Amino acid sequence: MQVSQPFLLLWAALCGAAGAVPSAARAQDNPADCVRIDDDAARLVCYDRAHKRDPVPAGVKKPDPDPGPASSTPPRGTGAASLFDDRWDLDGRRKGELFFPRAYKPVYVLPFTWTDRVNERPSSPSPANSVSDPLVLRPIEVKYQLSLKAKLWEDLLGTPLRVWGGYTQSSRWQVYNGRESRPFRETNYEPEVIFAWPLDQSLWGWRLRQLSVAANHQSNGRELPLSRSWNRVIGEAALERGNWALQVRPWLRLNERSADDDNPDISDYIGRGEVLATGKLGTHIVALQLRHTLRSGSRSRGSAQLEWAYPIDGALHGYAQWFGGYGESLIDYNHWQNKIGLGVSIVEWR
């Protein structure tokens, strides 16, 4: 049979195209045929069909995975990470978690603390609160602190206001004083209720993150003549900038009847407010606490405390503390001293 030349040319063209682009049926039987396809989109379709997958047409972008329900976390003004988010749940990630204990102030053990002035005769203007015979004390002792808080209520009356409960306990233990049966020299108990309002406002180059007011009680739970206690209303403005945090805390002492007041002049020694600055220097954490009476002349008194923590393993940190001034503890509220300590911590100022 004779075949015309145009028909032969058409037949050759169709055979060449079939060899270059395998059909879908052949691709499903032999995925290796897809290798010879030059076009990226066509080659992807070939592989999808060969492996019995639904092909995605060329030029169509696959939808992103379902991100789930929209986050309830309130947006922050600057969008930057916050030093106070984890400490006070300002980012809302723990919304609804009430009464769960969380870290509050530093938690540490100082097996060795040393003071340059032992307070052998604790005294007070209250006649019944002064020691007549000197106490037998050693300048070296153990100090430790425990501190927890929990959120008790959130979105109070439909507002962002949160209510927290806090408790801090610090003890000074004369463990090296075998002559006196190693007594606990002083333990301070400090429960408080805190009303906190989260914020995110720019203030002089800092971020104002929270305003709070606390009803605070502090006492040492001892009998006369060593009993000491006071009640305060403490305000606080919490700010941050980069790796630094600043807490400004003025307070007002609630007066007691003269007959019940263990330490009527405590504000003129421990002070009427404090500033706490904390920061991260690489993996190290430093904190400086300054207190003052906000008075001049002979009533100008206060204290400074410097803390340094460095990582050892996991949550365990080496910890050093220096204190200078009045009020290292309630029994020493009007006793000036320098005190240094070395030990470990598991929670620091952050």
VOLUM-896767 format. One record per residue (C-alpha): residue in three letters; x, y, z. Coordinates in nm, 3 decimals. Example, Ala and Ser with C-alpha at 12.3 -4.5 7.8 and 13.67 -1.06 7.14 Angstrom:
<marnus>
@aa: ALA	c1: 1.230	c2: -0.450	c3: 0.780
@aa: SER	c1: 1.367	c2: -0.106	c3: 0.714
</marnus>
This chain:
<marnus>
@aa: MET	c1: 0.000	c2: 0.000	c3: 0.000
@aa: GLN	c1: 0.134	c2: 0.337	c3: -0.093
@aa: VAL	c1: 0.138	c2: 0.612	c3: 0.176
@aa: SER	c1: 0.160	c2: 0.979	c3: 0.084
@aa: GLN	c1: 0.463	c2: 1.178	c3: 0.206
@aa: PRO	c1: 0.260	c2: 1.427	c3: 0.421
@aa: PHE	c1: 0.100	c2: 1.137	c3: 0.608
@aa: LEU	c1: 0.445	c2: 0.987	c3: 0.679
@aa: LEU	c1: 0.568	c2: 1.317	c3: 0.818
@aa: LEU	c1: 0.260	c2: 1.349	c3: 1.043
@aa: TRP	c1: 0.307	c2: 0.993	c3: 1.169
@aa: ALA	c1: 0.672	c2: 1.054	c3: 1.256
@aa: ALA	c1: 0.582	c2: 1.369	c3: 1.448
@aa: LEU	c1: 0.318	c2: 1.191	c3: 1.656
@aa: CYS	c1: 0.557	c2: 0.904	c3: 1.736
@aa: GLY	c1: 0.826	c2: 1.148	c3: 1.850
@aa: ALA	c1: 0.581	c2: 1.334	c3: 2.076
@aa: ALA	c1: 0.466	c2: 1.008	c3: 2.231
@aa: GLY	c1: 0.824	c2: 0.913	c3: 2.313
@aa: ALA	c1: 0.899	c2: 1.248	c3: 2.473
@aa: VAL	c1: 0.581	c2: 1.277	c3: 2.686
@aa: PRO	c1: 0.456	c2: 0.947	c3: 2.830
@aa: SER	c1: 0.084	c2: 0.909	c3: 2.853
@aa: ALA	c1: -0.095	c2: 0.905	c3: 3.188
@aa: ALA	c1: -0.167	c2: 0.540	c3: 3.156
@aa: ARG	c1: 0.196	c2: 0.449	c3: 3.096
@aa: ALA	c1: 0.313	c2: 0.683	c3: 3.378
@aa: GLN	c1: 0.083	c2: 0.507	c3: 3.622
@aa: ASP	c1: 0.243	c2: 0.175	c3: 3.525
@aa: ASN	c1: 0.601	c2: 0.300	c3: 3.515
@aa: PRO	c1: 0.700	c2: 0.605	c3: 3.726
@aa: ALA	c1: 1.049	c2: 0.596	c3: 3.575
@aa: ASP	c1: 0.906	c2: 0.739	c3: 3.253
@aa: CYS	c1: 0.842	c2: 1.068	c3: 3.438
@aa: VAL	c1: 1.218	c2: 1.135	c3: 3.451
@aa: ARG	c1: 1.224	c2: 1.217	c3: 3.079
@aa: ILE	c1: 0.976	c2: 1.506	c3: 3.118
@aa: ASP	c1: 1.155	c2: 1.843	c3: 3.101
@aa: ASP	c1: 0.873	c2: 2.065	c3: 3.227
@aa: ASP	c1: 0.871	c2: 2.077	c3: 3.612
@aa: ALA	c1: 0.494	c2: 2.109	c3: 3.651
@aa: ALA	c1: 0.422	c2: 1.829	c3: 3.402
@aa: ARG	c1: 0.677	c2: 1.604	c3: 3.570
@aa: LEU	c1: 0.512	c2: 1.664	c3: 3.911
@aa: VAL	c1: 0.170	c2: 1.575	c3: 3.766
@aa: CYS	c1: 0.323	c2: 1.258	c3: 3.618
@aa: TYR	c1: 0.462	c2: 1.148	c3: 3.955
@aa: ASP	c1: 0.132	c2: 1.226	c3: 4.132
@aa: ARG	c1: -0.059	c2: 1.007	c3: 3.886
@aa: ALA	c1: 0.200	c2: 0.731	c3: 3.902
@aa: HIS	c1: 0.161	c2: 0.715	c3: 4.281
@aa: LYS	c1: -0.218	c2: 0.749	c3: 4.264
@aa: ARG	c1: -0.225	c2: 1.095	c3: 4.426
@aa: ASP	c1: -0.455	c2: 1.378	c3: 4.331
@aa: PRO	c1: -0.242	c2: 1.605	c3: 4.113
@aa: VAL	c1: -0.223	c2: 1.978	c3: 4.187
@aa: PRO	c1: -0.268	c2: 2.178	c3: 3.866
@aa: ALA	c1: 0.036	c2: 2.380	c3: 3.761
@aa: GLY	c1: 0.034	c2: 2.733	c3: 3.899
@aa: VAL	c1: -0.204	c2: 2.649	c3: 4.187
@aa: LYS	c1: -0.055	c2: 2.684	c3: 4.536
@aa: LYS	c1: -0.149	c2: 2.428	c3: 4.797
@aa: PRO	c1: -0.339	c2: 2.577	c3: 5.090
@aa: ASP	c1: -0.149	c2: 2.614	c3: 5.418
@aa: PRO	c1: -0.235	c2: 2.371	c3: 5.696
@aa: ASP	c1: -0.524	c2: 2.476	c3: 5.917
@aa: PRO	c1: -0.373	c2: 2.699	c3: 6.184
@aa: GLY	c1: -0.653	c2: 2.611	c3: 6.423
@aa: PRO	c1: -0.865	c2: 2.860	c3: 6.615
@aa: ALA	c1: -0.738	c2: 3.213	c3: 6.645
@aa: SER	c1: -0.522	c2: 3.275	c3: 6.949
@aa: SER	c1: -0.682	c2: 3.457	c3: 7.238
@aa: THR	c1: -0.350	c2: 3.616	c3: 7.332
@aa: PRO	c1: -0.390	c2: 3.994	c3: 7.330
@aa: PRO	c1: -0.146	c2: 4.164	c3: 7.093
@aa: ARG	c1: 0.131	c2: 4.372	c3: 7.249
@aa: GLY	c1: 0.201	c2: 4.719	c3: 7.131
@aa: THR	c1: 0.561	c2: 4.666	c3: 7.021
@aa: GLY	c1: 0.540	c2: 4.298	c3: 6.931
@aa: ALA	c1: 0.867	c2: 4.232	c3: 7.122
@aa: ALA	c1: 0.922	c2: 3.959	c3: 7.380
@aa: SER	c1: 0.849	c2: 4.060	c3: 7.739
@aa: LEU	c1: 1.049	c2: 3.984	c3: 8.052
@aa: PHE	c1: 0.726	c2: 3.993	c3: 8.254
@aa: ASP	c1: 0.514	c2: 3.766	c3: 8.032
@aa: ASP	c1: 0.605	c2: 3.440	c3: 8.206
@aa: ARG	c1: 0.636	c2: 3.600	c3: 8.548
@aa: TRP	c1: 0.288	c2: 3.758	c3: 8.545
@aa: ASP	c1: 0.114	c2: 3.587	c3: 8.250
@aa: LEU	c1: 0.086	c2: 3.913	c3: 8.058
@aa: ASP	c1: 0.070	c2: 3.733	c3: 7.722
@aa: GLY	c1: -0.241	c2: 3.535	c3: 7.823
@aa: ARG	c1: -0.090	c2: 3.192	c3: 7.749
@aa: ARG	c1: -0.203	c2: 3.063	c3: 8.089
@aa: LYS	c1: -0.546	c2: 3.215	c3: 8.085
@aa: GLY	c1: -0.784	c2: 3.023	c3: 8.307
@aa: GLU	c1: -0.509	c2: 2.859	c3: 8.515
@aa: LEU	c1: -0.610	c2: 2.962	c3: 8.866
@aa: PHE	c1: -0.450	c2: 2.858	c3: 9.197
@aa: PHE	c1: -0.148	c2: 2.701	c3: 9.025
@aa: PRO	c1: 0.169	c2: 2.776	c3: 9.230
@aa: ARG	c1: 0.436	c2: 2.967	c3: 9.039
@aa: ALA	c1: 0.771	c2: 3.122	c3: 9.118
@aa: TYR	c1: 0.759	c2: 3.469	c3: 9.271
@aa: LYS	c1: 1.073	c2: 3.609	c3: 9.432
@aa: PRO	c1: 1.412	c2: 3.432	c3: 9.422
@aa: VAL	c1: 1.429	c2: 3.084	c3: 9.578
@aa: TYR	c1: 1.775	c2: 3.007	c3: 9.716
@aa: VAL	c1: 1.990	c2: 2.848	c3: 9.984
@aa: LEU	c1: 2.303	c2: 3.025	c3: 10.112
@aa: PRO	c1: 2.497	c2: 2.772	c3: 10.326
@aa: PHE	c1: 2.744	c2: 3.045	c3: 10.420
@aa: THR	c1: 2.651	c2: 3.404	c3: 10.507
@aa: TRP	c1: 2.873	c2: 3.636	c3: 10.708
@aa: THR	c1: 2.799	c2: 3.971	c3: 10.873
@aa: ASP	c1: 3.043	c2: 4.233	c3: 10.994
@aa: ARG	c1: 2.812	c2: 4.337	c3: 11.283
@aa: VAL	c1: 2.617	c2: 4.079	c3: 11.485
@aa: ASN	c1: 2.297	c2: 4.217	c3: 11.639
@aa: GLU	c1: 2.338	c2: 4.090	c3: 11.996
@aa: ARG	c1: 2.088	c2: 4.335	c3: 12.146
@aa: PRO	c1: 1.779	c2: 4.375	c3: 11.921
@aa: SER	c1: 1.589	c2: 4.684	c3: 12.033
@aa: SER	c1: 1.290	c2: 4.902	c3: 11.954
@aa: PRO	c1: 1.136	c2: 5.225	c3: 12.089
@aa: SER	c1: 0.857	c2: 5.003	c3: 12.219
@aa: PRO	c1: 0.954	c2: 4.934	c3: 12.583
@aa: ALA	c1: 0.858	c2: 4.565	c3: 12.569
@aa: ASN	c1: 1.055	c2: 4.495	c3: 12.250
@aa: SER	c1: 1.415	c2: 4.537	c3: 12.361
@aa: VAL	c1: 1.649	c2: 4.259	c3: 12.473
@aa: SER	c1: 1.810	c2: 4.311	c3: 12.814
@aa: ASP	c1: 2.072	c2: 4.034	c3: 12.804
@aa: PRO	c1: 2.295	c2: 3.999	c3: 12.495
@aa: LEU	c1: 2.223	c2: 3.708	c3: 12.262
@aa: VAL	c1: 2.500	c2: 3.456	c3: 12.192
@aa: LEU	c1: 2.526	c2: 3.460	c3: 11.813
@aa: ARG	c1: 2.787	c2: 3.377	c3: 11.553
@aa: PRO	c1: 2.856	c2: 3.600	c3: 11.249
@aa: ILE	c1: 2.831	c2: 3.297	c3: 11.013
@aa: GLU	c1: 2.492	c2: 3.138	c3: 10.951
@aa: VAL	c1: 2.270	c2: 2.980	c3: 10.684
@aa: LYS	c1: 2.006	c2: 3.180	c3: 10.498
@aa: TYR	c1: 1.737	c2: 3.051	c3: 10.266
@aa: GLN	c1: 1.425	c2: 3.186	c3: 10.098
@aa: LEU	c1: 1.109	c2: 3.028	c3: 9.956
@aa: SER	c1: 0.861	c2: 3.229	c3: 9.750
@aa: LEU	c1: 0.546	c2: 3.136	c3: 9.555
@aa: LYS	c1: 0.246	c2: 3.308	c3: 9.406
@aa: ALA	c1: -0.078	c2: 3.198	c3: 9.239
@aa: LYS	c1: -0.339	c2: 3.371	c3: 9.028
@aa: LEU	c1: -0.665	c2: 3.377	c3: 9.224
@aa: TRP	c1: -0.891	c2: 3.567	c3: 8.986
@aa: GLU	c1: -0.865	c2: 3.711	c3: 8.636
@aa: ASP	c1: -1.069	c2: 3.957	c3: 8.429
@aa: LEU	c1: -1.223	c2: 4.095	c3: 8.746
@aa: LEU	c1: -1.560	c2: 4.263	c3: 8.672
@aa: GLY	c1: -1.496	c2: 4.231	c3: 8.300
@aa: THR	c1: -1.165	c2: 4.422	c3: 8.315
@aa: PRO	c1: -0.805	c2: 4.301	c3: 8.259
@aa: LEU	c1: -0.750	c2: 4.319	c3: 8.638
@aa: ARG	c1: -0.595	c2: 4.005	c3: 8.790
@aa: VAL	c1: -0.579	c2: 3.911	c3: 9.159
@aa: TRP	c1: -0.273	c2: 3.721	c3: 9.283
@aa: GLY	c1: -0.184	c2: 3.571	c3: 9.617
@aa: GLY	c1: 0.183	c2: 3.564	c3: 9.718
@aa: TYR	c1: 0.386	c2: 3.416	c3: 10.002
@aa: THR	c1: 0.755	c2: 3.460	c3: 10.082
@aa: GLN	c1: 0.947	c2: 3.311	c3: 10.374
@aa: SER	c1: 1.312	c2: 3.378	c3: 10.454
@aa: SER	c1: 1.507	c2: 3.223	c3: 10.743
@aa: ARG	c1: 1.843	c2: 3.283	c3: 10.915
@aa: TRP	c1: 1.970	c2: 2.968	c3: 11.083
@aa: GLN	c1: 2.261	c2: 2.961	c3: 11.330
@aa: VAL	c1: 2.356	c2: 2.611	c3: 11.221
@aa: TYR	c1: 2.724	c2: 2.666	c3: 11.311
@aa: ASN	c1: 2.635	c2: 2.778	c3: 11.664
@aa: GLY	c1: 2.656	c2: 2.444	c3: 11.845
@aa: ARG	c1: 2.699	c2: 2.619	c3: 12.178
@aa: GLU	c1: 2.338	c2: 2.745	c3: 12.158
@aa: SER	c1: 2.190	c2: 2.425	c3: 12.002
@aa: ARG	c1: 2.192	c2: 2.570	c3: 11.647
@aa: PRO	c1: 1.874	c2: 2.782	c3: 11.672
@aa: PHE	c1: 1.681	c2: 2.957	c3: 11.395
@aa: ARG	c1: 1.773	c2: 3.316	c3: 11.470
@aa: GLU	c1: 1.504	c2: 3.481	c3: 11.256
@aa: THR	c1: 1.231	c2: 3.381	c3: 11.012
@aa: ASN	c1: 1.022	c2: 3.639	c3: 10.827
@aa: TYR	c1: 0.676	c2: 3.549	c3: 10.694
@aa: GLU	c1: 0.528	c2: 3.766	c3: 10.419
@aa: PRO	c1: 0.181	c2: 3.689	c3: 10.277
@aa: GLU	c1: 0.018	c2: 3.938	c3: 10.038
@aa: VAL	c1: -0.269	c2: 3.991	c3: 9.796
@aa: ILE	c1: -0.181	c2: 4.170	c3: 9.471
@aa: PHE	c1: -0.419	c2: 4.349	c3: 9.233
@aa: ALA	c1: -0.241	c2: 4.375	c3: 8.897
@aa: TRP	c1: -0.340	c2: 4.557	c3: 8.577
@aa: PRO	c1: -0.143	c2: 4.451	c3: 8.265
@aa: LEU	c1: -0.033	c2: 4.725	c3: 8.026
@aa: ASP	c1: 0.188	c2: 4.782	c3: 7.725
@aa: GLN	c1: 0.271	c2: 5.153	c3: 7.705
@aa: SER	c1: 0.583	c2: 5.336	c3: 7.595
@aa: LEU	c1: 0.731	c2: 5.552	c3: 7.871
@aa: TRP	c1: 1.061	c2: 5.741	c3: 7.826
@aa: GLY	c1: 1.208	c2: 5.464	c3: 7.613
@aa: TRP	c1: 1.082	c2: 5.189	c3: 7.845
@aa: ARG	c1: 0.777	c2: 4.964	c3: 7.818
@aa: LEU	c1: 0.533	c2: 5.000	c3: 8.108
@aa: ARG	c1: 0.405	c2: 4.645	c3: 8.146
@aa: GLN	c1: 0.203	c2: 4.642	c3: 8.467
@aa: LEU	c1: 0.066	c2: 4.854	c3: 8.750
@aa: SER	c1: -0.023	c2: 4.684	c3: 9.077
@aa: VAL	c1: -0.130	c2: 4.744	c3: 9.437
@aa: ALA	c1: -0.064	c2: 4.490	c3: 9.713
@aa: ALA	c1: -0.192	c2: 4.444	c3: 10.067
@aa: ASN	c1: 0.120	c2: 4.314	c3: 10.245
@aa: HIS	c1: 0.183	c2: 4.173	c3: 10.593
@aa: GLN	c1: 0.528	c2: 4.087	c3: 10.727
@aa: SER	c1: 0.614	c2: 3.946	c3: 11.069
@aa: ASN	c1: 0.860	c2: 3.715	c3: 11.242
@aa: GLY	c1: 0.607	c2: 3.524	c3: 11.452
@aa: ARG	c1: 0.805	c2: 3.560	c3: 11.775
@aa: GLU	c1: 0.711	c2: 3.651	c3: 12.130
@aa: LEU	c1: 0.822	c2: 3.956	c3: 12.321
@aa: PRO	c1: 1.077	c2: 4.105	c3: 12.331
@aa: LEU	c1: 1.171	c2: 3.975	c3: 11.982
@aa: SER	c1: 0.836	c2: 4.024	c3: 11.812
@aa: ARG	c1: 0.842	c2: 4.242	c3: 11.496
@aa: SER	c1: 0.568	c2: 4.309	c3: 11.237
@aa: TRP	c1: 0.411	c2: 4.566	c3: 11.008
@aa: ASN	c1: 0.139	c2: 4.601	c3: 10.744
@aa: ARG	c1: 0.173	c2: 4.795	c3: 10.419
@aa: VAL	c1: -0.005	c2: 4.893	c3: 10.100
@aa: ILE	c1: 0.254	c2: 4.861	c3: 9.822
@aa: GLY	c1: 0.220	c2: 5.014	c3: 9.477
@aa: GLU	c1: 0.434	c2: 4.904	c3: 9.183
@aa: ALA	c1: 0.512	c2: 5.014	c3: 8.828
@aa: ALA	c1: 0.688	c2: 4.740	c3: 8.627
@aa: LEU	c1: 0.892	c2: 4.850	c3: 8.325
@aa: GLU	c1: 1.130	c2: 4.679	c3: 8.084
@aa: ARG	c1: 1.380	c2: 4.768	c3: 7.817
@aa: GLY	c1: 1.570	c2: 4.501	c3: 7.626
@aa: ASN	c1: 1.717	c2: 4.257	c3: 7.878
@aa: TRP	c1: 1.652	c2: 4.490	c3: 8.172
@aa: ALA	c1: 1.353	c2: 4.523	c3: 8.404
@aa: LEU	c1: 1.277	c2: 4.802	c3: 8.649
@aa: GLN	c1: 1.025	c2: 4.785	c3: 8.934
@aa: VAL	c1: 0.943	c2: 5.101	c3: 9.127
@aa: ARG	c1: 0.765	c2: 5.018	c3: 9.455
@aa: PRO	c1: 0.653	c2: 5.293	c3: 9.695
@aa: TRP	c1: 0.458	c2: 5.183	c3: 10.002
@aa: LEU	c1: 0.249	c2: 5.323	c3: 10.285
@aa: ARG	c1: 0.265	c2: 5.168	c3: 10.628
@aa: LEU	c1: -0.069	c2: 5.109	c3: 10.801
@aa: ASN	c1: -0.040	c2: 5.250	c3: 11.152
@aa: GLU	c1: -0.119	c2: 5.043	c3: 11.460
@aa: ARG	c1: -0.215	c2: 5.134	c3: 11.814
@aa: SER	c1: 0.089	c2: 5.232	c3: 12.018
@aa: ALA	c1: 0.033	c2: 4.944	c3: 12.258
@aa: ASP	c1: 0.041	c2: 4.693	c3: 11.971
@aa: ASP	c1: 0.323	c2: 4.843	c3: 11.765
@aa: ASP	c1: 0.642	c2: 4.633	c3: 11.791
@aa: ASN	c1: 0.849	c2: 4.876	c3: 11.585
@aa: PRO	c1: 0.696	c2: 5.227	c3: 11.556
@aa: ASP	c1: 0.998	c2: 5.374	c3: 11.372
@aa: ILE	c1: 1.045	c2: 5.095	c3: 11.114
@aa: SER	c1: 0.976	c2: 5.323	c3: 10.815
@aa: ASP	c1: 1.265	c2: 5.548	c3: 10.919
@aa: TYR	c1: 1.505	c2: 5.254	c3: 10.877
@aa: ILE	c1: 1.378	c2: 5.002	c3: 10.622
@aa: GLY	c1: 1.229	c2: 5.283	c3: 10.417
@aa: ARG	c1: 0.916	c2: 5.397	c3: 10.236
@aa: GLY	c1: 0.987	c2: 5.250	c3: 9.898
@aa: GLU	c1: 1.233	c2: 5.058	c3: 9.684
@aa: VAL	c1: 1.362	c2: 5.028	c3: 9.329
@aa: LEU	c1: 1.454	c2: 4.688	c3: 9.189
@aa: ALA	c1: 1.660	c2: 4.666	c3: 8.867
@aa: THR	c1: 1.727	c2: 4.323	c3: 8.711
@aa: GLY	c1: 1.902	c2: 4.223	c3: 8.392
@aa: LYS	c1: 2.055	c2: 3.941	c3: 8.190
@aa: LEU	c1: 2.420	c2: 3.960	c3: 8.091
@aa: GLY	c1: 2.455	c2: 3.664	c3: 7.858
@aa: THR	c1: 2.359	c2: 3.365	c3: 8.074
@aa: HIS	c1: 2.416	c2: 3.557	c3: 8.399
@aa: ILE	c1: 2.145	c2: 3.737	c3: 8.597
@aa: VAL	c1: 2.211	c2: 4.043	c3: 8.813
@aa: ALA	c1: 1.975	c2: 4.235	c3: 9.041
@aa: LEU	c1: 2.012	c2: 4.554	c3: 9.245
@aa: GLN	c1: 1.757	c2: 4.651	c3: 9.510
@aa: LEU	c1: 1.767	c2: 5.000	c3: 9.666
@aa: ARG	c1: 1.550	c2: 5.116	c3: 9.958
@aa: HIS	c1: 1.525	c2: 5.457	c3: 10.120
@aa: THR	c1: 1.328	c2: 5.638	c3: 10.387
@aa: LEU	c1: 1.255	c2: 5.932	c3: 10.151
@aa: ARG	c1: 1.365	c2: 6.165	c3: 10.429
@aa: SER	c1: 1.667	c2: 6.392	c3: 10.467
@aa: GLY	c1: 1.916	c2: 6.463	c3: 10.743
@aa: SER	c1: 1.946	c2: 6.213	c3: 11.025
@aa: ARG	c1: 1.641	c2: 6.023	c3: 10.895
@aa: SER	c1: 1.803	c2: 5.957	c3: 10.559
@aa: ARG	c1: 1.859	c2: 5.582	c3: 10.580
@aa: GLY	c1: 1.811	c2: 5.277	c3: 10.365
@aa: SER	c1: 1.984	c2: 4.976	c3: 10.216
@aa: ALA	c1: 2.123	c2: 4.818	c3: 9.901
@aa: GLN	c1: 2.124	c2: 4.454	c3: 9.800
@aa: LEU	c1: 2.316	c2: 4.312	c3: 9.503
@aa: GLU	c1: 2.250	c2: 3.962	c3: 9.367
@aa: TRP	c1: 2.429	c2: 3.757	c3: 9.101
@aa: ALA	c1: 2.324	c2: 3.420	c3: 8.959
@aa: TYR	c1: 2.508	c2: 3.210	c3: 8.702
@aa: PRO	c1: 2.398	c2: 2.876	c3: 8.547
@aa: ILE	c1: 2.536	c2: 2.544	c3: 8.672
@aa: ASP	c1: 2.303	c2: 2.275	c3: 8.539
@aa: GLY	c1: 1.940	c2: 2.301	c3: 8.431
@aa: ALA	c1: 1.753	c2: 2.522	c3: 8.675
@aa: LEU	c1: 2.038	c2: 2.514	c3: 8.928
@aa: HIS	c1: 2.236	c2: 2.839	c3: 8.951
@aa: GLY	c1: 2.528	c2: 2.952	c3: 9.157
@aa: TYR	c1: 2.414	c2: 3.247	c3: 9.367
@aa: ALA	c1: 2.586	c2: 3.531	c3: 9.551
@aa: GLN	c1: 2.426	c2: 3.807	c3: 9.760
@aa: TRP	c1: 2.555	c2: 4.121	c3: 9.926
@aa: PHE	c1: 2.349	c2: 4.342	c3: 10.158
@aa: GLY	c1: 2.448	c2: 4.672	c3: 10.313
@aa: GLY	c1: 2.235	c2: 4.898	c3: 10.535
@aa: TYR	c1: 1.931	c2: 4.864	c3: 10.759
@aa: GLY	c1: 1.662	c2: 4.595	c3: 10.757
@aa: GLU	c1: 1.829	c2: 4.276	c3: 10.635
@aa: SER	c1: 1.555	c2: 4.109	c3: 10.843
@aa: LEU	c1: 1.275	c2: 4.236	c3: 11.066
@aa: ILE	c1: 1.467	c2: 4.174	c3: 11.388
@aa: ASP	c1: 1.751	c2: 4.381	c3: 11.237
@aa: TYR	c1: 1.526	c2: 4.658	c3: 11.101
@aa: ASN	c1: 1.723	c2: 4.930	c3: 11.286
@aa: HIS	c1: 2.060	c2: 4.754	c3: 11.284
@aa: TRP	c1: 2.318	c2: 4.859	c3: 11.024
@aa: GLN	c1: 2.542	c2: 4.586	c3: 10.879
@aa: ASN	c1: 2.717	c2: 4.445	c3: 10.572
@aa: LYS	c1: 2.632	c2: 4.086	c3: 10.492
@aa: ILE	c1: 2.753	c2: 3.855	c3: 10.215
@aa: GLY	c1: 2.639	c2: 3.504	c3: 10.123
@aa: LEU	c1: 2.724	c2: 3.227	c3: 9.876
@aa: GLY	c1: 2.507	c2: 2.935	c3: 9.767
@aa: VAL	c1: 2.269	c2: 2.813	c3: 9.498
@aa: SER	c1: 1.931	c2: 2.916	c3: 9.362
@aa: ILE	c1: 1.661	c2: 2.756	c3: 9.146
@aa: VAL	c1: 1.459	c2: 3.075	c3: 9.086
@aa: GLU	c1: 1.605	c2: 3.423	c3: 9.031
@aa: TRP	c1: 1.469	c2: 3.763	c3: 8.939
@aa: ARG	c1: 1.398	c2: 3.746	c3: 8.564
</marnus>
